[in-house]
Amino acid sequence: MNSKKIEHKDYFLPCPFCGDSEMEIVESLFEDSNDCYELVVYCACGAQGPAAKTEDEAALKWNSRLKAKK
């Protein structure tokens, strides 16, 4: 698995679960993707965004997530 650390100030809203501000974009293998790797934004707390084909799409999907209710 490859990962690329991206600074929050450049791309990401804070994690809606833990509030962390540094995320990674990682390649993940999804069962429903015909053995293809897709990119997800991943937080150290274990939260991850939806699968995407590009880094920009992964960041956009992450930033579109709704904040968790407390």
N, C-alpha and C positions, 0 to 999 in steps of 0.2 A: 504494500500500500504506500503510495506516495502522498506526501502532504506538503502544503505550502502555507507558511504562516503569514497572515495578512494583518496589518495593523488596523484596529477598529476605526481609528480616526479617518482612515482612508476609504473604508468600504462598509462597515457593519454597524447596525444598531446594537445596543447591548443585548445580551441574552435575556429573553423574557422570563426565564426561570431563576437564574442566579444573579443576573446583573453584570456578569463578567463582560469585559470589553475587548478581549483578544480572542479571536477565533482562528480556526484553521480550515482551509478547504482541503478535503481529503477525497481520494478515490475510493468508492465502495462498490462491491459487487452485489447486485440485487437479483434475486431469483427470477423476477418477472421481466428482466431485461435481456433475456437470451444470452447469458454469460458475458454481458458487457459491463464494463466499469462506468459508473456515472459519478459526478462530483456532488458533494454535499458540504455545507458549512457545518463544522463540528465545534462544540464548546467542551471545555474540560469537565463540566458537570454531567456530560453525557447527552445533552440535547443536541439534536441535529435537524437541519432544515431538509426540505424536500429535494429529491434527486434532480439534477440538471445536467445538461450536456456541456455547458461552458462555465467558466468561473464567474463571468458577469451575470449569467442567468441564476447561478447558485446564490450569489450575493443578493440579487433582486428578490428571489424567493424568500431568503432569510429575512430580509428587511420588510417583507410583506406580511410576516407572521403576526398574529394577534398576541398581545401581551397576556400572560397567564393571570387569572384572577387570584387574589390573595384572600 
